[in-house]
Amino acid sequence: MPGTSSMVGSAPVDDAEGRVPPRSLRGATWVPVAVAAVVLVSFAPVFNCEFLNWDDDLNFLKNPSYRGLSPVHLRWMLTTFHSGHYQPLSWFTLGVDYTLWGMQPRGYHLTNLVLHIANALLVYALALTLLPRATVRAPARGAALPLAAAVAALCFAIHPLRVESVAWVTERRDVLSGLFFLLTVLAYVRMVDARPAGAWRAWLALSLGCFVFSLLSKAWGMTLPIVLVVLDVYPLQRHASQGETWRRIVVEKIPFVIIAGAAMVLAARAQLEVGEMRTLGQYGVTARVMQAAYGLVFYLWKTVLPTHLSPLYLLRPDFDPTATPYVWCAVAVLSLTFILMWARRRWPWALAAWISFVVILAPVLGFAQSGPQLVADRYTYLACLPGALLAGAAVYRLPSCRRPAGAVGIAAILLTLAALTFRQAQIWTNGFTLWDYVLRIDPSNYVANVNRGWLQLERGDLDGALGYYEAALQANPRFAFAYRHRGLLRLRRGDPAGAIADYTSALEIDPTSDEAYFNRGLARHAQGDDAGAIADYTRAQQTATPNPFAYSNRGFLRHKQGDLTGAIADYTRALEIDPTSTVTYFNRGLARHALGDADGAISDYTTAVQTQNPNPQAYSNRGLLRRGQGNPAGAIADFEMALHVAPAAWPNRAQVEKELAQTRAQVGGGSP
């Protein structure tokens, strides 16, 4: 939002209430429609995108908890820290998606894109509100303001850095929190406008409410109170307005700060739940500061030249904060900050944009590092707003931008951004296109190699999967995730000894992995090491999200060892976690049967046969118990059902036929 030194100390407005004159917008109603259409076309490839083996599998394919809007689902959404985030409002929209589309990914992508288009229109509205305040020159006539606002909206919306947030269903939280973030700022500006008339409290309440909704979608907007202070200074220039005082301006931010503080606590709690946040001992202060400096330079550079974008820029184990690139980035950040501070009276717009950019990015710059990424395209979703508004301000303020040559140049830039976005969106079509692209950019990316190997494993290509896992371990021999995946591959190959070795290596690196303990338990079970398997299953249960199969499998081994009471306790705990497992009901029925609890066993066998593919053994066992209880009719019905649902080669068929004949003989039915 370019300006001059004469801007400081005056608050330029276009009418008595500080709003844009309606005449500036006449005949421009087509502009937001055109903005929405351009965004829709630029992101059209997302309608072909699938769920990815990049958090989508954990969040949606393997997570039934979000699938619906019942009180049980809503309670989960409000209380869960799943995947290290507290985002109940995002989960709610995903629950709505499931209600509408089931597990069809196209519907989820449609919602993401609709939210992003809405954000583009909100940026358009914000630009209409802020751009005239950033100049004391006579306002441009005709369609200059709406066209400048459209440029700002499109620079925000069709930049390739936005693709990750829109094309990845997991990042619903980005576009949803962005929607309420923009509404918060718009309502805040309206509050400032309404202060002279006294009708400002409703706008303040609306702004605070939208801020809460933004943070309930994703907590990364927690630094907004500082951004609002920057807006107060420029372009709102409230300190120069009659009746405004710094005390009022600061006190006004207290409720925003309280809300942001609560979000910060919840975000920290969520990260602690998954245990991925690095301690200062693991990752020192110098490393965090240099990572932050690198991130600021990286995001600025990629905004200007958005090529070779990647879904995953790794923070490698050998990260050296004293390496030359990171030192130069720190020097660049300090130099740019010093220059903008020195020129703040001449270029207040530049300093305001830079401070806002840094403050919005601060929570994701690595100061509280978690996850494998050094930087991420999605982190620019909110932080790009100052730059987009600057682009719109240039069009609004500089007549040369509105002349034919300038207009052609701007159109060429926007067309290039749209084409790059369209191409980048195609990369997110499925796991194969995603990880093949990452590995073309960086063949040593060990996370991408493991995820690509998993796709081969799902295809049944064990040799192909092994090649990717070996490449990952060659790039990072301390990557526990790769050992766990290779261990699973070896287990599927019938090599439990190799699997045990891999899981043991994984646990030496990361002794907190309940998945590694559980799978090593499976491998030890396959080897006949029941004691070792029980120990691993027990360790796998010591987690905030217990694994029902760890209880069920330990119950099976306890039953095998004759500990029927312990087995029943384990099966019962497994069913408390997952009450849909008919196999666990059947196994608990076996244990109760062996313990002499006929009624309990009958109840479990009854549940076990209430499925589309009932277990014939459950019918047979229930028939035996019913016959023993003096219920021959029920026993006959069970034996007949066992024969009806059993395949011809069922090994117990002859025994069931014998039992059926004996039961019929007891009631005078003769032999079959």
VOGU-3710 file (C-alpha; in Angstrom, 3 decimals, decimal comma):
1> mpgtssmvgs> 0,000/0,000/0,000  2,488/2,612/-1,195  2,481/6,003/0,451  4,632/9,058/1,153  5,851/10,830/4,228  2,854/13,172/4,038  0,610/10,259/4,921  1,910/10,005/8,442  -0,216/12,043/10,801  -3,286/12,166/8,576
11> apvddaegrv> -6,023/9,627/8,057  -7,172/9,938/4,445  -10,800/9,184/3,807  -13,178/9,544/0,924  -16,277/10,566/2,865  -17,204/11,732/6,314  -17,345/8,214/7,703  -14,110/6,992/6,158  -15,737/4,686/3,639  -15,306/4,309/-0,103
21> pprslrgatw> -17,892/6,317/-2,023  -20,501/4,059/-3,622  -19,900/5,711/-7,008  -16,464/4,066/-7,139  -18,130/0,685/-7,268  -20,952/1,345/-9,710  -20,837/-0,910/-12,720  -18,222/-3,135/-11,084  -20,478/-5,899/-9,749  -19,029/-8,203/-12,391
31> vpvavaavvl> -15,560/-7,980/-10,854  -16,073/-10,352/-7,874  -17,874/-12,784/-10,201  -14,839/-12,727/-12,476  -12,515/-13,260/-9,493  -14,496/-16,318/-8,393  -14,492/-17,727/-11,934  -10,725/-17,334/-12,332  -10,095/-19,076/-9,002  -12,454/-21,902/-9,947
41> vsfapvfnce> -10,715/-22,517/-13,279  -7,229/-22,271/-11,763  -8,036/-24,969/-9,193  -10,176/-27,190/-11,460  -7,758/-30,180/-11,154  -8,650/-30,598/-7,460  -11,923/-32,266/-8,459  -9,865/-35,264/-9,613  -7,829/-35,453/-6,412  -8,091/-38,426/-4,073
51> flnwdddlnf> -7,369/-38,943/-0,404  -3,592/-39,172/0,070  -1,312/-41,326/2,179  -0,124/-38,054/3,714  -2,275/-37,635/6,834  -5,525/-38,080/4,856  -5,345/-41,800/5,617  -5,022/-41,182/9,372  -7,565/-38,361/9,472  -10,276/-39,825/7,249
61> lknpsyrgls> -9,721/-43,344/5,904  -8,806/-44,848/9,284  -10,765/-42,481/11,501  -14,498/-43,200/11,899  -14,798/-40,689/14,755  -15,512/-37,688/12,503  -18,046/-39,485/10,284  -21,324/-37,940/11,338  -22,950/-35,222/13,408  -24,397/-37,267/16,262
71> pvhlrwmltt> -23,775/-36,222/19,885  -21,019/-38,849/20,054  -19,300/-37,418/16,980  -19,682/-33,823/18,195  -18,268/-34,724/21,612  -15,228/-36,255/19,930  -14,732/-33,161/17,764  -14,854/-30,873/20,792  -12,441/-32,909/22,905  -9,923/-34,501/20,546
81> fhsghyqpls> -6,324/-33,475/19,870  -6,116/-35,920/16,972  -2,905/-35,539/14,920  -1,641/-32,751/17,175  -4,327/-30,135/16,453  -7,320/-28,765/18,313  -9,709/-27,920/15,466  -13,325/-28,747/16,396  -14,822/-26,415/13,805  -12,752/-27,977/11,017
91> wftlgvdytl> -13,860/-31,432/12,166  -17,466/-30,233/12,131  -17,241/-29,181/8,474  -15,620/-32,513/7,645  -18,474/-34,264/9,456  -20,891/-32,302/7,271  -18,900/-33,438/4,230  -19,202/-37,062/5,321  -22,959/-36,629/5,795  -23,244/-35,221/2,263
101> wgmqprgyhl> -20,648/-37,191/0,320  -19,720/-40,229/2,394  -16,144/-41,159/1,559  -16,129/-39,593/-1,923  -13,091/-37,258/-1,943  -14,502/-35,014/-4,673  -17,068/-33,583/-2,261  -14,398/-32,743/0,320  -12,310/-31,007/-2,349  -15,366/-29,082/-3,499
111> tnlvlhiana> -15,840/-27,731/0,032  -12,160/-26,740/0,255  -12,393/-24,890/-3,048  -15,668/-23,135/-2,159  -14,079/-21,904/1,082  -11,022/-20,698/-0,816  -13,179/-18,816/-3,340  -15,022/-17,228/-0,429  -11,653/-16,150/0,983  -10,707/-14,606/-2,354
121> llvyalaltl> -13,900/-12,541/-2,252  -13,190/-11,494/1,331  -9,713/-10,317/0,299  -11,440/-8,371/-2,471  -13,728/-6,756/0,123  -10,798/-6,042/2,438  -8,867/-4,401/-0,381  -11,886/-2,210/-1,237  -11,892/-1,092/2,390  -8,169/-0,534/2,966
131> lpratvrapa> -6,697/0,679/-0,332  -8,295/4,173/-0,324  -6,976/4,726/3,210  -3,393/4,295/2,064  -3,162/7,428/-0,052  -3,842/11,146/0,288  -4,089/11,618/-3,437  -7,468/12,095/-5,041  -9,107/8,693/-5,361  -8,869/7,084/-8,768
141> rgaalplaaa> -12,058/7,279/-10,779  -14,130/4,685/-12,544  -13,323/1,044/-12,001  -9,780/1,621/-10,689  -10,571/0,620/-7,118  -12,497/-2,591/-7,868  -9,902/-3,612/-10,448  -7,093/-2,968/-7,956  -8,996/-4,977/-5,335  -9,421/-7,782/-7,863
151> vaalcfaihp> -5,669/-7,846/-8,469  -5,103/-8,133/-4,718  -7,670/-10,938/-4,448  -6,171/-12,871/-7,353  -2,586/-12,424/-6,178  -3,761/-14,031/-2,968  -6,016/-16,723/-4,415  -4,333/-18,075/-7,550  -0,753/-18,060/-6,337  0,776/-21,583/-6,516
161> lrvesvawvt> 1,699/-21,390/-2,821  -2,047/-21,677/-2,075  -2,371/-25,088/-3,755  -1,264/-27,141/-0,770  -3,957/-25,648/1,459  -6,725/-26,131/-1,123  -5,840/-29,448/-2,799  -5,057/-31,351/0,419  -8,184/-32,332/2,333  -6,265/-32,491/5,620
171> errdvlsglf> -5,601/-28,761/5,291  -9,291/-27,880/5,452  -8,210/-26,072/8,606  -6,201/-23,570/6,521  -9,033/-22,374/4,303  -11,620/-22,453/7,109  -9,490/-20,569/9,629  -8,547/-18,150/6,839  -12,233/-17,427/6,222  -12,849/-16,381/9,825
181> flltvlayvr> -9,488/-14,586/10,047  -10,521/-12,336/7,162  -13,977/-11,806/8,658  -12,306/-10,840/11,928  -10,222/-8,150/10,226  -13,155/-6,850/8,170  -15,373/-6,587/11,244  -12,539/-4,859/13,112  -12,172/-2,218/10,385  -15,934/-1,644/10,443
191> mvdarpagaw> -15,690/-1,212/14,215  -13,038/1,472/13,742  -15,271/3,243/11,213  -18,259/3,044/13,547  -16,467/4,498/16,600  -17,244/8,174/15,851  -20,958/7,353/15,648  -20,797/5,257/18,835  -22,237/2,107/17,276  -19,020/0,093/17,442
201> rawlalslgc> -19,615/-2,524/20,144  -21,593/-4,871/17,911  -18,756/-4,840/15,366  -16,222/-5,544/18,110  -18,315/-8,493/19,342  -18,591/-9,807/15,781  -14,838/-9,465/15,284  -14,128/-11,347/18,525  -16,597/-14,087/17,605  -15,008/-14,581/14,191
211> fvfsllskaw> -11,579/-14,680/15,847  -12,762/-17,499/18,119  -14,078/-19,420/15,119  -10,789/-18,919/13,283  -8,804/-20,343/16,189  -11,244/-23,252/16,578  -10,466/-24,113/12,965  -6,690/-23,828/13,371  -4,649/-21,987/15,973  -2,094/-20,366/13,671
221> gmtlpivlvv> -3,901/-16,971/13,689  -3,081/-16,464/17,366  -0,797/-13,486/16,613  -3,668/-11,451/15,142  -3,777/-8,938/18,064  -0,333/-7,688/17,019  -1,450/-7,450/13,393  -4,436/-5,359/14,463  -2,105/-2,931/16,250  -0,079/-2,663/13,036
231> ldvyplqrha> -3,293/-1,917/11,130  -4,148/0,738/13,700  -0,855/2,469/12,903  -1,068/1,988/9,135  -3,204/2,275/7,119  -5,966/3,078/9,666  -3,730/5,664/11,389  -5,959/5,712/14,440  -3,334/7,418/16,570  -3,820/10,524/14,413
241> sqgetwrriv> -7,626/10,453/14,586  -9,610/12,748/16,838  -10,800/11,063/20,001  -8,480/8,063/19,647  -5,778/7,370/22,234  -3,129/4,690/22,485  -4,620/3,612/25,787  -7,966/2,909/24,127  -6,291/1,167/21,212  -4,286/-1,130/23,506
251> vekipfviia> -7,130/-1,866/25,956  -9,326/-2,743/23,021  -6,927/-5,614/22,203  -7,169/-7,263/25,636  -10,043/-9,627/24,724  -8,208/-10,582/21,529  -5,090/-11,353/23,575  -7,055/-13,470/26,054  -8,618/-15,507/23,245  -5,235/-15,898/21,545
261> gaamvlaara> -3,658/-17,026/24,824  -6,301/-19,729/25,286  -5,673/-20,924/21,734  -1,942/-21,024/22,403  -2,455/-23,245/25,451  -4,704/-25,625/23,514  -2,243/-25,753/20,610  0,636/-26,600/22,947  -1,481/-29,282/24,643  -2,341/-30,784/21,249
271> qlevgemrtl> 1,315/-30,982/20,253  2,251/-32,580/23,570  -0,432/-35,230/22,991  1,352/-36,517/19,880  4,836/-35,982/21,329  6,305/-34,476/18,153  7,425/-31,121/19,543  11,216/-30,948/19,809  12,750/-29,926/23,107  15,485/-27,317/23,414
281> gqygvtarvm> 17,892/-30,140/24,131  17,018/-31,771/20,829  16,857/-28,542/18,849  18,580/-25,478/20,251  17,722/-21,800/20,228  20,293/-20,967/17,542  18,868/-23,616/15,223  15,338/-22,300/15,710  16,321/-18,689/15,039  18,258/-19,585/11,890
291> qaayglvfyl> 15,415/-21,790/10,662  13,045/-18,860/11,169  15,332/-16,511/9,203  15,610/-19,044/6,401  11,823/-19,438/6,363  11,217/-15,703/6,003  13,603/-15,434/3,059  12,251/-18,660/1,529  8,634/-17,473/1,641  9,519/-14,077/0,180
301> wktvlpthls> 11,519/-15,684/-2,609  8,860/-18,275/-3,458  6,209/-15,563/-3,495  8,162/-13,749/-6,183  9,340/-16,862/-8,054  6,996/-19,786/-7,247  8,844/-22,607/-9,015  10,052/-26,012/-7,782  7,476/-25,984/-5,016  7,355/-29,174/-2,978
311> plyllrpdfd> 4,799/-30,743/-0,633  7,662/-31,526/1,751  10,858/-29,555/2,377  12,711/-31,683/4,915  14,391/-30,464/8,065  17,260/-32,924/7,814  19,036/-34,510/10,785  22,319/-32,870/9,764  20,816/-29,350/9,851  23,668/-26,940/10,576
321> ptatpyvwca> 22,455/-23,460/11,615  25,925/-22,019/11,020  25,983/-23,074/7,357  26,457/-20,207/4,893  22,894/-20,165/3,418  21,307/-19,805/6,850  23,765/-17,126/7,931  23,068/-15,109/4,775  19,320/-15,457/5,368  19,731/-14,065/8,902
331> vavlsltfil> 21,782/-11,163/7,532  19,105/-10,503/4,886  16,284/-10,464/7,439  18,150/-8,104/9,768  19,180/-5,822/6,906  15,673/-5,634/5,449  14,200/-4,906/8,875  16,756/-2,156/9,515  16,154/-0,535/6,107  12,378/-0,535/6,526
341> mwarrrwpwa> 12,656/0,870/10,044  14,932/3,625/8,742  12,536/4,454/5,875  9,337/4,063/7,901  8,192/7,674/7,359  8,660/7,483/3,616  7,397/3,925/3,179  5,074/3,190/6,098  3,220/0,698/3,934  6,398/-1,391/3,500
351> laawisfvvi> 7,158/-1,586/7,212  3,520/-2,396/8,051  3,467/-5,172/5,468  6,795/-6,615/6,645  5,845/-6,636/10,330  2,480/-8,237/9,540  4,182/-10,854/7,361  6,665/-11,773/10,096  4,099/-11,757/12,909  1,576/-13,947/11,051
361> lapvlgfaqs> 4,321/-16,436/10,184  5,873/-16,456/13,665  3,949/-19,492/15,037  5,091/-21,684/12,108  8,670/-20,495/11,624  10,164/-23,246/13,778  10,362/-21,591/17,182  8,120/-24,410/18,418  9,320/-27,026/15,942  7,294/-30,178/15,340
371> gpqlvadryt> 7,075/-32,432/12,326  9,640/-33,173/9,603  9,312/-29,937/7,605  11,814/-27,091/7,431  9,275/-24,852/5,684  5,893/-25,526/4,070  3,930/-23,842/1,281  0,720/-23,956/3,334  2,218/-21,698/5,994  1,892/-18,732/3,617
381> ylaclpgall> -1,908/-18,909/3,407  -2,498/-16,059/5,885  0,950/-14,494/5,697  0,553/-13,699/1,990  -2,212/-11,172/2,678  0,061/-8,100/3,134  1,848/-8,824/-0,134  -1,416/-9,310/-2,016  -2,726/-5,993/-0,702  0,514/-4,284/-1,740
391> agaavyrlps> 0,018/-5,589/-5,282  -3,504/-4,169/-5,324  -2,268/-0,859/-3,887  0,278/-0,523/-6,675  -2,490/-0,875/-9,262  -4,688/1,612/-7,409  -2,025/4,248/-6,787  0,136/4,080/-9,905  -1,581/5,264/-13,105  1,052/3,437/-15,169
401> crrpagavgi> -0,371/0,132/-13,946  -3,756/1,011/-15,431  -2,438/2,062/-18,832  -2,510/-0,510/-21,655  1,103/-1,614/-21,262  0,771/-1,917/-17,505  -2,546/-3,728/-17,792  -1,040/-6,228/-20,228  1,855/-6,848/-17,864  -0,471/-7,417/-14,887
411> aailltlaal> -2,662/-9,726/-16,950  0,425/-11,702/-18,002  1,523/-12,096/-14,370  -1,927/-13,268/-13,290  -2,173/-15,659/-16,225  1,221/-17,121/-15,311  0,149/-17,580/-11,698  -3,065/-19,283/-12,807  -1,164/-21,652/-15,117  1,364/-22,530/-12,404
421> tfrqaqiwtn> -1,450/-23,126/-9,922  -3,309/-25,355/-12,376  -0,158/-27,430/-12,902  0,688/-27,560/-9,202  -2,829/-28,754/-8,359  -2,376/-31,757/-10,678  0,532/-32,934/-8,535  -1,936/-33,598/-5,681  -4,108/-35,982/-7,736  -3,085/-39,085/-5,764
431> gftlwdyvlr> -0,244/-40,521/-3,726  1,650/-41,714/-6,800  1,656/-38,313/-8,519  2,484/-36,565/-5,238  5,465/-38,636/-4,114  6,865/-39,218/-7,597  6,952/-35,431/-8,000  8,706/-34,946/-4,640  11,287/-37,601/-5,500  11,968/-36,008/-8,887
441> idpsnyvanv> 12,873/-32,813/-7,052  14,779/-34,587/-4,265  15,497/-38,343/-4,660  16,997/-38,413/-1,153  13,759/-37,301/0,527  13,408/-40,193/2,981  9,822/-39,393/4,020  8,730/-39,381/0,378  10,544/-42,686/-0,211  8,723/-44,352/2,677
451> nrgwlqlerg> 5,335/-43,031/1,594  5,987/-44,099/-2,011  7,059/-47,517/-0,747  3,799/-47,853/1,174  1,876/-47,409/-2,082  3,880/-50,243/-3,638  3,243/-52,381/-0,559  -0,496/-51,796/-0,897  -0,238/-52,907/-4,520  1,414/-56,140/-3,417
461> dldgalgyye> 4,751/-55,171/-4,982  6,953/-56,159/-2,045  10,215/-55,891/-3,975  9,353/-52,409/-5,216  8,385/-51,293/-1,733  11,618/-52,680/-0,304  13,620/-50,570/-2,773  11,994/-47,370/-1,533  12,505/-48,332/2,118  16,177/-49,090/1,486
471> aalqanprfa> 16,568/-45,704/-0,220  14,988/-43,984/2,775  17,319/-45,707/5,237  20,323/-44,972/3,079  19,409/-41,261/3,164  18,661/-41,316/6,900  19,798/-44,412/8,867  18,105/-42,989/11,965  14,629/-42,809/10,425  12,466/-44,973/12,705
481> fayrhrgllr> 9,461/-44,653/10,404  11,338/-46,484/7,622  12,337/-49,326/9,947  8,711/-49,747/11,005  7,541/-49,928/7,414  10,270/-52,342/6,374  9,428/-54,464/9,405  5,812/-54,688/8,233  7,002/-55,694/4,761  9,207/-58,437/6,212
491> lrrgdpagai> 6,333/-59,651/8,363  4,147/-59,945/5,263  6,929/-61,854/3,533  6,917/-64,431/6,314  10,207/-63,231/7,795  9,327/-62,600/11,467  12,988/-62,596/12,521  13,788/-59,781/10,071  10,663/-57,923/11,161  11,673/-58,205/14,826
501> adytsaleid> 15,110/-56,803/13,982  13,585/-53,812/12,188  11,071/-53,051/14,918  13,811/-53,335/17,534  15,908/-50,815/15,562  12,902/-48,510/15,323  12,337/-48,706/19,087  15,985/-47,959/19,816  15,498/-44,675/17,917  11,952/-43,940/19,103
511> ptsdeayfnr> 11,021/-45,946/22,219  7,594/-44,259/22,400  6,086/-45,909/19,306  3,159/-48,095/20,354  2,822/-49,148/16,690  6,334/-50,638/16,729  5,658/-52,508/19,966  2,381/-53,896/18,611  3,867/-55,045/15,318  6,893/-56,560/17,026
521> glarhaqgdd> 4,384/-58,400/19,187  2,797/-59,773/16,002  6,202/-60,920/14,762  7,064/-62,579/18,089  3,627/-64,188/18,105  4,331/-65,591/14,626  7,644/-66,979/15,905  5,943/-68,696/18,818  7,467/-66,370/21,426  4,242/-65,923/23,399
531> agaiadytra> 5,918/-64,309/26,425  7,718/-61,748/24,250  4,532/-61,051/22,312  2,544/-60,501/25,517  5,214/-58,069/26,760  5,051/-56,089/23,515  1,257/-56,046/23,420  1,281/-54,789/27,003  3,687/-51,978/26,121  1,586/-51,046/23,087
541> qqtatpnpfa> -1,384/-50,395/25,376  0,418/-47,659/27,295  -0,693/-44,824/25,050  -3,301/-42,061/25,043  -5,027/-43,833/22,133  -5,029/-47,522/23,089  -4,996/-50,155/20,364  -7,919/-52,609/20,697  -5,987/-55,258/18,769  -3,204/-55,164/21,354
551> ysnrgflrhk> -5,757/-56,147/24,009  -7,458/-58,692/21,756  -4,195/-60,364/20,748  -2,933/-60,471/24,317  -6,249/-61,977/25,320  -5,793/-64,721/22,731  -2,354/-65,588/24,093  -3,592/-65,527/27,692  -6,379/-67,907/26,715  -3,802/-70,126/25,066
561> qgdltgaiad> -1,791/-70,141/28,317  -4,887/-71,032/30,354  -5,426/-67,605/31,908  -9,124/-67,404/31,058  -9,915/-64,579/33,481  -7,088/-62,435/32,071  -8,192/-63,261/28,528  -11,780/-62,207/29,233  -10,551/-58,946/30,810  -8,472/-58,193/27,707
571> ytraleidpt> -11,308/-58,998/25,304  -13,671/-56,814/27,341  -11,234/-53,875/27,215  -10,793/-54,332/23,470  -14,565/-54,203/22,999  -14,813/-51,040/25,075  -12,469/-49,406/22,569  -13,966/-51,031/19,457  -17,427/-52,517/20,090  -17,797/-53,537/16,423
581> stvtyfnrgl> -15,261/-56,386/16,409  -17,250/-59,617/15,966  -14,010/-61,628/16,116  -13,335/-60,312/19,607  -16,877/-61,189/20,703  -16,368/-64,712/19,370  -13,034/-65,103/21,156  -14,475/-63,814/24,413  -17,299/-66,287/23,926  -14,727/-69,079/23,659
591> arhalgdadg> -13,064/-67,957/26,890  -16,381/-67,701/28,729  -17,412/-71,070/27,304  -14,218/-72,638/28,628  -14,718/-70,952/32,002  -18,252/-72,392/32,262  -20,108/-69,082/31,822  -22,750/-70,437/29,428  -24,981/-67,351/29,452  -22,057/-64,989/28,831
601> aisdyttavq> -20,746/-67,216/26,042  -24,182/-67,431/24,387  -24,454/-63,639/24,515  -21,048/-63,229/22,842  -21,757/-65,881/20,199  -25,050/-64,148/19,447  -23,283/-60,848/18,814  -20,632/-62,621/16,720  -23,232/-63,993/14,271  -24,970/-60,634/13,790
611> tqnpnpqays> -22,944/-59,742/10,728  -23,133/-60,178/6,969  -20,507/-62,945/7,161  -21,305/-64,821/10,383  -18,827/-67,278/11,836  -20,345/-70,812/11,527  -18,332/-71,899/14,565  -20,220/-69,318/16,648  -23,528/-70,945/15,610  -22,151/-74,408/16,359
621> nrgllrrgqg> -20,800/-73,419/19,782  -24,013/-71,659/20,703  -25,925/-74,758/19,615  -23,888/-76,927/21,976  -24,548/-74,559/24,883  -28,263/-74,355/24,102  -28,501/-78,125/23,964  -26,754/-78,306/27,329  -29,256/-75,796/28,731  -32,212/-77,912/27,594
631> npagaiadfe> -33,096/-75,816/24,558  -33,037/-78,416/21,740  -35,063/-76,281/19,350  -32,576/-73,448/19,627  -29,706/-75,879/19,295  -31,175/-77,410/16,112  -31,648/-73,934/14,627  -28,020/-73,079/15,395  -26,621/-76,309/13,955  -28,678/-75,858/10,791
641> malhvapaaw> -27,433/-72,262/10,426  -23,864/-73,457/10,938  -24,292/-75,933/8,086  -26,034/-73,329/5,952  -23,341/-70,634/6,209  -20,339/-73,009/6,246  -18,432/-73,836/3,078  -18,421/-77,460/2,015  -14,820/-77,825/3,117  -15,451/-76,565/6,626
651> pnraqvekel> -13,376/-78,944/8,774  -15,978/-79,061/11,581  -18,909/-79,806/9,275  -18,968/-83,526/10,109  -18,962/-82,780/13,830  -21,831/-80,327/13,453  -23,825/-82,842/11,428  -23,258/-85,375/14,218  -24,364/-82,911/16,901  -27,454/-82,025/14,863
661> aqtraqvggg> -28,370/-85,678/14,498  -27,931/-86,298/18,226  -30,083/-83,280/19,120  -32,854/-84,299/16,763  -32,769/-87,824/18,175  -33,212/-86,405/21,674  -36,405/-84,636/20,641  -37,700/-87,504/18,523  -36,676/-86,028/15,214  -34,714/-89,080/14,063
671> sp> -31,525/-88,881/12,099  -31,073/-86,662/9,087
//
